[in-house]
Amino acid sequence: MSTETSSDLPVLPQRMTIPAGPSPLPQEFPGYRTLDQEVSVDRLPVTGRVPEWLTGTLIRNGPARFELGDYRLTHWFNGLGMLHSYSFANGQVSYVNRHLRTKAYDLWMDKGEFHGKQYGLELDPCQKLFGRHMSAYSPNISDNPSVNLMKVAEKFYAINESPMWMEFDPLELQARGEHTFKDQFLGEVSTPHPHFDFHKRAVINYTTKMTDGNAYQVFYIPEHEAVQKPLAVVDIDDPCYMHSFAVTENYVVLVEFPVVLDTEKFRDPGYPFVACMSWQPERPARFLVIDKREGKVTRTFESEAFFAFHHVNAAEIGNDIVVDIAATHTPYESVLGLPPTEGQFDLDAYGYALRRYTLPMAGASDTVGWEHLSPRGIEMPTINYRGNNGRPYRYAYGISSSPKSLMAMNRLSKIDIVDGSYKTWYERGCFPSEGVFVQRPGATGEDDGVLLSGVLDAKTGKSFMLVLDARSFEELGRAHVPHHIPNDFHGQFHAGLVR
């Protein structure tokens, strides 16, 4: 583990172009190697120690199967999803993993067919679908919920970038079926990053509607009610792709990056996500500030074009709203539809940086710039969510890379956004996933707890659950999984949920 501080700024990237056709995911990297095993292990071997106070379950979601019959996928995001559960109690860790048995799973395994709209560019150079791998009755929404999960109204759901919610058993990871909320908003796109409003005691999310006019439909789900209630409807000309958004105590902030969706193509199940997107850097990025109390957009700000998958946090400070984002000057391969390359995860080369945009709510100007919070670029950012989401904070966690990293990010980083310094966990040949912060009972500070990350060890071909002291960023221990876990996306820790 190393601790570094630097004032060097990232180098601006060059414009990228989409090649004539996609290439298969590289099979030599275990992060894109199919995981066939489904296991249940009562006690994983532990090296070092796991804190006795750590009690609960971390559930993670991500793709785990990359072959469809005899066809090798070309895009990481299209893999068939799998849930992984790590249950912590008394210094021990149990583990279970399972594909959710959905229509997408059945078609994939039984017939070698896709179900619903895919994210990546599984197309030939003439932009025609591989017909023999697409279900003849494929809907525009897939029930392959491989991105994230959320607890809503006392139930657990796996989710993706559609308005579909797949309920599952949080202990055994068995699918319970697609759930439709009362008064559910209809639409084509949603975000797999809902927020929980601790003041309102409700989940907040939005759905993009592309029929009978285009609109972002922002809604909330009360903590103990399975109903979607309207918060605001924002009519728009051209919908944009937004993977996440920000909230503060009084506001929801939607940041429209100029990755514009072709609504006619999007309504056609034959076009994957990326074939419906166009990067239009001549357009500004827009910050749509929605007042939760009034249920409408009260200010709109513009900045130079940029792109981000993930917001870090936002907060109201004085008369301003600060919005912190893991941002870049241009979308990288995952959005443009390119296969992963060695350079994809060199965040500096892409201009990836932890940026702060300050929105002057009481000011006259509607144009905003940004400032660097740290020279270390990160992705999959997380914070002490329970203690600081939507509020002022000091620490962010994320994965980052060295320029020599192949196919995946290979470092965990902790960023101090006040002074810009950072700490790093790194082990040669290892590729960590998103770090999830868990606060220690009786904590005396924002970073008093542990950071949990599933790490793929390419040297051994297996994975382990890493436990770091979040304050010092020193390793406490690791629990060894009996197989490799492909590159996954997101997860959540649920205290008190123990197998």
VEXDREN-2710 file (C-alpha; in Angstrom, 1 decimal):
% VEXDREN-2710
k/r/px/py/pz
1/MET/0.0/0.0/0.0
2/SER/1.3/3.4/-0.8
3/THR/0.3/7.0/0.0
4/GLU/0.9/9.6/-2.6
5/THR/0.2/13.3/-3.2
6/SER/0.6/15.0/-6.6
7/SER/-0.4/18.2/-8.3
8/ASP/0.0/16.9/-11.9
9/LEU/-3.2/17.4/-14.0
10/PRO/-4.4/14.8/-16.5
11/VAL/-3.6/15.2/-20.2
12/LEU/-6.5/16.0/-22.5
13/PRO/-7.5/13.0/-24.7
14/GLN/-7.9/12.9/-28.4
15/ARG/-11.3/12.4/-30.1
16/MET/-12.2/8.8/-30.6
17/THR/-13.9/7.0/-33.5
18/ILE/-16.0/3.8/-33.6
19/PRO/-14.5/1.1/-35.7
20/ALA/-16.4/-0.7/-38.5
21/GLY/-17.3/-3.6/-36.2
22/PRO/-16.8/-4.9/-32.7
23/SER/-14.3/-7.5/-31.6
24/PRO/-14.8/-10.3/-29.0
25/LEU/-13.9/-9.6/-25.4
26/PRO/-10.3/-10.8/-24.7
27/GLN/-10.5/-14.3/-23.3
28/GLU/-7.0/-14.2/-21.8
29/PHE/-8.0/-11.8/-19.0
30/PRO/-10.0/-13.6/-16.2
31/GLY/-12.1/-10.5/-15.6
32/TYR/-13.9/-11.4/-18.9
33/ARG/-13.8/-15.2/-18.4
34/THR/-17.2/-16.9/-17.8
35/LEU/-17.9/-18.1/-14.3
36/ASP/-19.9/-21.4/-14.5
37/GLN/-19.8/-22.3/-10.8
38/GLU/-22.6/-21.6/-8.3
39/VAL/-21.5/-22.4/-4.8
40/SER/-22.5/-21.9/-1.2
41/VAL/-19.7/-21.8/1.3
42/ASP/-20.4/-21.5/5.1
43/ARG/-16.9/-20.3/6.0
44/LEU/-14.3/-18.9/3.6
45/PRO/-10.7/-19.2/4.6
46/VAL/-9.5/-15.9/6.1
47/THR/-6.0/-14.5/6.0
48/GLY/-5.4/-11.7/8.5
49/ARG/-8.5/-10.8/10.4
50/VAL/-12.1/-9.6/9.8
51/PRO/-13.3/-7.2/12.5
52/GLU/-15.7/-8.9/15.0
53/TRP/-18.0/-5.9/14.9
54/LEU/-18.6/-6.3/11.1
55/THR/-22.1/-7.9/10.9
56/GLY/-24.2/-7.9/7.8
57/THR/-24.2/-8.9/4.1
58/LEU/-22.5/-7.4/1.1
59/ILE/-24.4/-8.3/-2.1
60/ARG/-22.7/-7.5/-5.4
61/ASN/-24.0/-7.6/-9.0
62/GLY/-22.3/-7.9/-12.3
63/PRO/-21.9/-9.9/-15.5
64/ALA/-20.5/-13.5/-15.2
65/ARG/-21.2/-15.2/-18.6
66/PHE/-19.7/-13.9/-21.8
67/GLU/-20.6/-16.6/-24.4
68/LEU/-24.0/-16.9/-26.0
69/GLY/-24.0/-20.4/-27.6
70/ASP/-21.0/-20.3/-29.9
71/TYR/-20.8/-16.5/-29.9
72/ARG/-18.3/-14.6/-27.8
73/LEU/-19.7/-11.2/-26.6
74/THR/-18.1/-8.0/-27.6
75/HIS/-19.2/-5.8/-24.7
76/TRP/-18.6/-6.2/-21.0
77/PHE/-22.0/-4.7/-20.1
78/ASN/-23.9/-7.4/-22.1
79/GLY/-22.8/-10.4/-19.9
80/LEU/-25.4/-12.4/-18.1
81/GLY/-25.7/-11.1/-14.6
82/MET/-24.8/-12.9/-11.4
83/LEU/-25.3/-12.0/-7.7
84/HIS/-22.6/-12.6/-5.1
85/SER/-23.3/-12.5/-1.4
86/TYR/-20.7/-12.1/1.4
87/SER/-22.1/-12.5/4.9
88/PHE/-20.0/-11.3/7.8
89/ALA/-20.4/-12.3/11.5
90/ASN/-18.1/-13.0/14.4
91/GLY/-15.0/-12.4/12.3
92/GLN/-16.1/-15.1/9.7
93/VAL/-17.3/-14.7/6.1
94/SER/-19.8/-17.0/4.2
95/TYR/-20.3/-16.8/0.5
96/VAL/-23.0/-17.7/-2.1
97/ASN/-23.3/-16.8/-5.8
98/ARG/-26.1/-17.4/-8.2
99/HIS/-27.5/-16.4/-11.6
100/LEU/-31.0/-15.0/-11.3
101/ARG/-33.4/-17.4/-13.2
102/THR/-35.2/-15.0/-15.4
103/LYS/-36.4/-15.0/-19.0
104/ALA/-33.1/-13.7/-20.1
105/TYR/-31.3/-16.5/-18.3
106/ASP/-33.6/-19.2/-19.7
107/LEU/-33.2/-18.0/-23.3
108/TRP/-29.5/-17.5/-22.9
109/MET/-28.9/-21.0/-21.5
110/ASP/-31.5/-23.0/-23.3
111/LYS/-31.6/-21.4/-26.8
112/GLY/-28.5/-19.3/-27.0
113/GLU/-30.6/-16.1/-27.5
114/PHE/-30.6/-12.6/-26.2
115/HIS/-33.6/-11.3/-24.4
116/GLY/-34.4/-7.6/-24.9
117/LYS/-32.3/-4.6/-25.7
118/GLN/-28.6/-5.1/-25.1
119/TYR/-26.2/-2.4/-24.0
120/GLY/-23.2/-3.1/-26.2
121/LEU/-22.7/-3.1/-29.9
122/GLU/-23.4/-6.8/-30.7
123/LEU/-23.7/-5.9/-34.4
124/ASP/-22.0/-6.5/-37.6
125/PRO/-20.4/-3.6/-39.7
126/CYS/-23.7/-3.2/-41.6
127/GLN/-25.5/-2.6/-38.2
128/LYS/-27.7/-5.7/-38.5
129/LEU/-28.4/-7.9/-35.6
130/PHE/-27.0/-11.4/-35.4
131/GLY/-30.5/-12.8/-36.0
132/ARG/-29.8/-16.3/-34.9
133/HIS/-28.9/-15.0/-31.4
134/MET/-31.9/-12.6/-30.9
135/SER/-35.2/-14.0/-29.7
136/ALA/-37.9/-13.6/-32.3
137/TYR/-40.2/-12.1/-29.6
138/SER/-37.6/-10.0/-27.9
139/PRO/-38.9/-7.0/-25.9
140/ASN/-37.3/-3.6/-25.7
141/ILE/-36.5/-4.1/-22.0
142/SER/-34.3/-7.0/-20.8
143/ASP/-34.8/-8.8/-17.5
144/ASN/-31.0/-9.3/-17.2
145/PRO/-30.6/-7.1/-14.1
146/SER/-26.8/-7.2/-14.0
147/VAL/-25.8/-3.7/-12.7
148/ASN/-26.9/-2.9/-9.2
149/LEU/-29.4/-3.7/-6.4
150/MET/-31.7/-1.8/-4.1
151/LYS/-33.8/-2.4/-1.0
152/VAL/-37.2/-0.8/-1.5
153/ALA/-40.2/-1.1/0.8
154/GLU/-38.6/-4.0/2.7
155/LYS/-37.8/-6.0/-0.5
156/PHE/-34.6/-6.5/-2.5
157/TYR/-34.4/-5.9/-6.2
158/ALA/-31.7/-6.4/-8.9
159/ILE/-31.8/-3.6/-11.5
160/ASN/-30.2/-2.4/-14.7
161/GLU/-30.7/0.7/-17.0
162/SER/-34.3/-0.1/-17.7
163/PRO/-37.4/0.6/-15.5
164/MET/-37.5/-3.1/-14.6
165/TRP/-37.2/-4.3/-11.0
166/MET/-36.4/-8.0/-10.4
167/GLU/-37.2/-9.1/-6.9
168/PHE/-34.9/-11.7/-5.3
169/ASP/-34.3/-13.5/-2.0
170/PRO/-31.4/-11.6/-0.3
171/LEU/-30.2/-14.7/1.5
172/GLU/-30.4/-17.5/-1.1
173/LEU/-30.3/-15.1/-4.2
174/GLN/-33.2/-16.8/-5.8
175/ALA/-35.3/-14.7/-8.3
176/ARG/-38.9/-14.0/-7.1
177/GLY/-40.0/-12.4/-10.4
178/GLU/-40.4/-9.0/-11.9
179/HIS/-42.1/-6.5/-9.7
180/THR/-44.5/-3.7/-10.9
181/PHE/-45.0/-0.9/-8.4
182/LYS/-48.4/0.7/-7.9
183/ASP/-48.7/3.7/-10.2
184/GLN/-45.3/2.8/-11.8
185/PHE/-44.1/5.3/-14.3
186/LEU/-43.8/4.0/-17.9
187/GLY/-40.6/4.7/-19.8
188/GLU/-37.7/3.2/-21.8
189/VAL/-34.7/4.1/-19.6
190/SER/-33.9/4.5/-16.0
191/THR/-30.8/4.7/-13.8
192/PRO/-29.4/1.8/-11.8
193/HIS/-28.3/4.3/-9.1
194/PRO/-31.4/5.3/-7.1
195/HIS/-30.8/7.3/-4.0
196/PHE/-32.3/6.9/-0.6
197/ASP/-33.4/10.2/1.0
198/PHE/-32.8/9.8/4.7
199/HIS/-34.9/12.9/5.5
200/LYS/-37.9/11.9/3.4
201/ARG/-37.4/8.2/4.1
202/ALA/-37.9/7.3/0.5
203/VAL/-36.1/6.0/-2.6
204/ILE/-35.7/8.6/-5.4
205/ASN/-35.1/7.7/-9.0
206/TYR/-36.2/8.8/-12.5
207/THR/-37.5/7.2/-15.7
208/THR/-37.0/8.6/-19.2
209/LYS/-40.1/8.6/-21.3
210/MET/-39.8/8.6/-25.1
211/THR/-43.4/8.1/-26.3
212/ASP/-46.0/10.9/-26.5
213/GLY/-43.3/13.4/-25.9
214/ASN/-39.9/13.1/-24.1
215/ALA/-39.6/13.7/-20.4
216/TYR/-37.6/12.8/-17.3
217/GLN/-40.1/11.5/-14.8
218/VAL/-38.6/11.9/-11.3
219/PHE/-40.4/9.9/-8.6
220/TYR/-40.0/8.6/-5.0
221/ILE/-41.0/5.4/-3.3
222/PRO/-41.8/5.7/0.4
223/GLU/-39.8/3.4/2.7
224/HIS/-42.7/1.2/3.6
225/GLU/-45.0/1.6/0.5
226/ALA/-44.6/-0.2/-2.9
227/VAL/-45.8/2.8/-4.8
228/GLN/-44.1/5.3/-7.1
229/LYS/-45.2/8.8/-6.4
230/PRO/-44.4/11.8/-8.7
231/LEU/-41.8/14.3/-7.6
232/ALA/-41.3/16.2/-10.9
233/VAL/-41.8/15.7/-14.7
234/VAL/-39.2/17.5/-16.8
235/ASP/-40.2/17.9/-20.5
236/ILE/-37.3/17.8/-22.9
237/ASP/-36.5/17.9/-26.6
238/ASP/-33.8/15.3/-26.8
239/PRO/-33.2/12.8/-24.0
240/CYS/-29.6/12.2/-22.9
241/TYR/-28.0/9.1/-21.4
242/MET/-27.5/9.6/-17.7
243/HIS/-26.2/6.6/-15.7
244/SER/-26.6/8.3/-12.3
245/PHE/-27.7/11.6/-10.7
246/ALA/-27.2/13.6/-7.5
247/VAL/-29.4/14.6/-4.6
248/THR/-29.0/17.1/-1.7
249/GLU/-31.4/17.8/1.2
250/ASN/-33.6/20.0/-0.9
251/TYR/-32.7/19.2/-4.5
252/VAL/-32.4/16.6/-7.2
253/VAL/-29.7/17.4/-9.8
254/LEU/-29.9/15.7/-13.2
255/VAL/-26.8/16.3/-15.3
256/GLU/-27.4/16.0/-19.0
257/PHE/-24.2/15.0/-20.7
258/PRO/-24.3/15.5/-24.5
259/VAL/-24.7/11.8/-25.2
260/VAL/-28.0/12.1/-27.0
261/LEU/-30.4/9.3/-27.5
262/ASP/-32.1/8.7/-30.8
263/THR/-35.6/8.0/-29.7
264/GLU/-36.8/6.4/-32.9
265/LYS/-34.0/3.9/-32.8
266/PHE/-34.3/3.3/-29.0
267/ARG/-38.0/2.3/-29.4
268/ASP/-36.8/-0.5/-31.7
269/PRO/-35.6/-3.6/-29.8
270/GLY/-33.2/-4.3/-32.6
271/TYR/-30.9/-1.4/-31.7
272/PRO/-28.6/-1.8/-28.6
273/PHE/-28.1/1.2/-26.3
274/VAL/-24.8/2.4/-27.8
275/ALA/-26.2/2.3/-31.4
276/CYS/-28.9/4.8/-30.2
277/MET/-26.3/7.2/-28.7
278/SER/-24.4/10.0/-30.3
279/TRP/-21.7/12.0/-28.6
280/GLN/-22.3/15.7/-29.5
281/PRO/-19.5/17.7/-27.8
282/GLU/-20.7/20.9/-29.5
283/ARG/-23.6/20.9/-27.1
284/PRO/-23.1/22.0/-23.5
285/ALA/-23.7/19.8/-20.5
286/ARG/-26.8/20.9/-18.5
287/PHE/-27.5/20.8/-14.8
288/LEU/-31.2/20.6/-14.2
289/VAL/-31.9/21.5/-10.6
290/ILE/-35.2/20.2/-9.3
291/ASP/-36.5/21.6/-6.0
292/LYS/-38.0/18.7/-4.0
293/ARG/-40.3/21.1/-2.2
294/GLU/-41.8/22.7/-5.3
295/GLY/-41.6/19.6/-7.6
296/LYS/-40.1/21.5/-10.6
297/VAL/-36.9/22.7/-12.2
298/THR/-35.9/25.9/-10.5
299/ARG/-32.5/26.6/-12.1
300/THR/-30.7/25.3/-15.2
301/PHE/-26.9/25.7/-15.6
302/GLU/-24.6/24.9/-18.5
303/SER/-21.0/23.9/-18.7
304/GLU/-18.6/22.8/-21.4
305/ALA/-19.3/19.3/-22.7
306/PHE/-18.2/16.4/-20.5
307/PHE/-19.3/12.8/-19.6
308/ALA/-19.5/10.8/-16.5
309/PHE/-21.0/7.4/-15.5
310/HIS/-20.9/8.2/-11.8
311/HIS/-21.7/11.1/-9.4
312/VAL/-19.6/11.1/-6.2
313/ASN/-21.8/13.3/-4.0
314/ALA/-23.5/16.7/-3.9
315/ALA/-24.2/19.2/-1.1
316/GLU/-25.7/22.5/-0.3
317/ILE/-23.0/24.9/0.9
318/GLY/-24.2/28.4/1.6
319/ASN/-26.2/29.6/-1.4
320/ASP/-24.5/27.1/-3.7
321/ILE/-24.9/23.5/-4.7
322/VAL/-21.6/21.6/-5.2
323/VAL/-21.8/18.6/-7.5
324/ASP/-18.8/16.2/-7.4
325/ILE/-18.4/13.9/-10.4
326/ALA/-15.9/11.3/-11.7
327/ALA/-15.8/13.1/-15.1
328/THR/-14.0/13.0/-18.4
329/HIS/-13.8/15.2/-21.5
330/THR/-15.2/12.5/-23.7
331/PRO/-17.0/9.1/-23.4
332/TYR/-14.6/6.1/-23.4
333/GLU/-15.0/2.7/-25.0
334/SER/-17.9/1.5/-22.9
335/VAL/-20.2/4.2/-24.2
336/LEU/-18.9/4.4/-27.7
337/GLY/-19.3/0.6/-28.1
338/LEU/-15.6/-0.3/-28.5
339/PRO/-14.2/-3.5/-27.0
340/PRO/-11.9/-3.1/-24.0
341/THR/-8.3/-2.2/-24.8
342/GLU/-5.2/-1.9/-22.7
343/GLY/-5.5/1.9/-22.8
344/GLN/-9.1/2.1/-21.8
345/PHE/-8.3/2.0/-18.1
346/ASP/-5.6/4.6/-18.2
347/LEU/-7.8/7.2/-16.6
348/ASP/-5.3/10.0/-16.9
349/ALA/-5.1/9.5/-20.7
350/TYR/-8.9/10.0/-20.9
351/GLY/-8.8/13.1/-18.7
352/TYR/-10.7/11.3/-16.0
353/ALA/-10.7/13.5/-12.8
354/LEU/-12.6/14.1/-9.7
355/ARG/-14.3/17.4/-10.5
356/ARG/-16.4/19.8/-8.5
357/TYR/-19.0/21.9/-10.3
358/THR/-20.4/24.8/-8.2
359/LEU/-23.9/25.9/-9.0
360/PRO/-24.6/29.5/-7.7
361/MET/-28.3/29.2/-6.9
362/ALA/-28.5/32.8/-5.8
363/GLY/-26.2/34.1/-8.6
364/ALA/-27.1/35.6/-12.0
365/SER/-24.9/33.5/-14.2
366/ASP/-26.2/30.2/-15.7
367/THR/-22.7/29.1/-16.8
368/VAL/-20.5/27.1/-14.6
369/GLY/-16.9/25.8/-14.7
370/TRP/-15.2/23.2/-12.6
371/GLU/-12.2/22.6/-10.4
372/HIS/-10.1/19.5/-9.7
373/LEU/-10.5/18.0/-6.2
374/SER/-7.5/15.7/-6.6
375/PRO/-4.9/14.7/-9.2
376/ARG/-6.0/11.1/-8.8
377/GLY/-8.8/10.1/-11.2
378/ILE/-11.2/7.4/-9.9
379/GLU/-14.1/5.4/-11.2
380/MET/-16.9/3.5/-9.3
381/PRO/-16.7/6.2/-6.6
382/THR/-18.3/5.7/-3.2
383/ILE/-18.5/7.6/0.1
384/ASN/-19.8/7.1/3.6
385/TYR/-23.3/7.0/2.1
386/ARG/-25.3/6.8/5.3
387/GLY/-23.5/9.6/7.0
388/ASN/-22.8/12.0/4.2
389/ASN/-24.8/11.5/1.0
390/GLY/-26.3/14.8/-0.1
391/ARG/-24.3/16.6/2.6
392/PRO/-20.8/18.1/3.0
393/TYR/-18.1/15.3/3.2
394/ARG/-14.4/14.9/3.1
395/TYR/-13.5/11.4/1.7
396/ALA/-14.3/9.5/-1.5
397/TYR/-13.2/6.0/-2.5
398/GLY/-12.8/4.6/-5.9
399/ILE/-10.8/2.3/-8.2
400/SER/-8.0/3.7/-10.4
401/SER/-5.1/2.5/-12.4
402/SER/-1.5/2.7/-13.4
403/PRO/-0.8/3.2/-17.1
404/LYS/0.5/-0.3/-17.2
405/SER/-2.8/-1.9/-16.1
406/LEU/-4.2/-4.4/-18.5
407/MET/-8.0/-4.6/-19.2
408/ALA/-9.1/-3.4/-15.7
409/MET/-8.4/-0.9/-13.0
410/ASN/-5.8/-2.2/-10.5
411/ARG/-5.8/0.1/-7.5
412/LEU/-8.1/1.2/-4.7
413/SER/-7.9/4.8/-3.8
414/LYS/-9.1/7.0/-0.9
415/ILE/-9.3/10.7/-1.9
416/ASP/-9.3/13.6/0.6
417/ILE/-11.3/16.2/-1.3
418/VAL/-10.2/19.0/1.1
419/ASP/-6.5/18.8/0.5
420/GLY/-6.4/16.7/-2.6
421/SER/-4.2/14.0/-1.2
422/TYR/-4.8/10.3/-1.7
423/LYS/-4.0/6.9/-0.3
424/THR/-3.7/3.7/-2.4
425/TRP/-4.0/0.0/-2.0
426/TYR/-2.2/-1.9/-4.7
427/GLU/-1.0/-5.5/-5.2
428/ARG/0.6/-6.7/-8.4
429/GLY/-1.7/-8.7/-10.6
430/CYS/-4.8/-7.9/-8.6
431/PHE/-7.9/-6.0/-9.8
432/PRO/-10.2/-4.6/-7.1
433/SER/-13.9/-3.8/-7.6
434/GLU/-15.9/-0.9/-6.3
435/GLY/-15.1/-0.3/-2.6
436/VAL/-18.1/-0.3/-0.2
437/PHE/-17.7/1.7/3.0
438/VAL/-19.1/0.2/6.3
439/GLN/-19.1/2.5/9.3
440/ARG/-17.9/1.1/12.7
441/PRO/-20.5/1.1/15.5
442/GLY/-19.7/4.1/17.7
443/ALA/-17.6/5.7/14.9
444/THR/-15.9/9.0/15.8
445/GLY/-15.2/10.2/12.2
446/GLU/-16.4/10.0/8.6
447/ASP/-13.8/7.4/7.7
448/ASP/-14.0/5.3/10.9
449/GLY/-14.9/1.9/9.5
450/VAL/-13.8/-0.5/6.8
451/LEU/-13.8/-0.6/3.0
452/LEU/-14.9/-3.9/1.4
453/SER/-13.8/-4.8/-2.2
454/GLY/-13.9/-8.0/-4.2
455/VAL/-10.5/-8.5/-5.7
456/LEU/-9.6/-10.6/-8.7
457/ASP/-6.2/-12.1/-8.4
458/ALA/-5.0/-12.8/-11.9
459/LYS/-1.9/-14.6/-10.5
460/THR/-4.0/-17.4/-8.9
461/GLY/-7.0/-17.2/-11.1
462/LYS/-9.3/-16.7/-8.0
463/SER/-10.8/-13.9/-6.1
464/PHE/-10.9/-12.7/-2.5
465/MET/-12.9/-10.2/-0.4
466/LEU/-10.5/-7.5/0.8
467/VAL/-11.1/-5.7/4.1
468/LEU/-9.3/-2.4/4.5
469/ASP/-9.2/-0.1/7.5
470/ALA/-10.8/2.9/5.8
471/ARG/-9.0/5.4/7.9
472/SER/-5.4/4.2/7.5
473/PHE/-6.1/2.3/4.3
474/GLU/-4.1/-0.6/5.6
475/GLU/-5.2/-4.2/4.9
476/LEU/-6.9/-5.9/7.8
477/GLY/-7.7/-9.2/6.1
478/ARG/-9.0/-11.1/3.1
479/ALA/-11.5/-13.9/2.7
480/HIS/-10.6/-16.3/-0.1
481/VAL/-13.3/-17.3/-2.7
482/PRO/-12.9/-20.8/-4.3
483/HIS/-13.1/-19.4/-7.9
484/HIS/-12.6/-16.3/-9.9
485/ILE/-15.2/-13.5/-10.0
486/PRO/-15.4/-11.6/-13.3
487/ASN/-15.3/-7.8/-13.3
488/ASP/-18.5/-6.8/-11.7
489/PHE/-20.3/-3.5/-11.2
490/HIS/-22.0/-2.5/-7.9
491/GLY/-23.1/-3.7/-4.5
492/GLN/-24.6/-2.7/-1.2
493/PHE/-23.9/-3.7/2.4
494/HIS/-27.0/-4.4/4.6
495/ALA/-26.3/-4.4/8.3
496/GLY/-28.1/-7.1/10.3
497/LEU/-28.8/-9.3/7.2
498/VAL/-26.8/-12.5/8.0
499/ARG/-27.1/-15.9/6.4
END
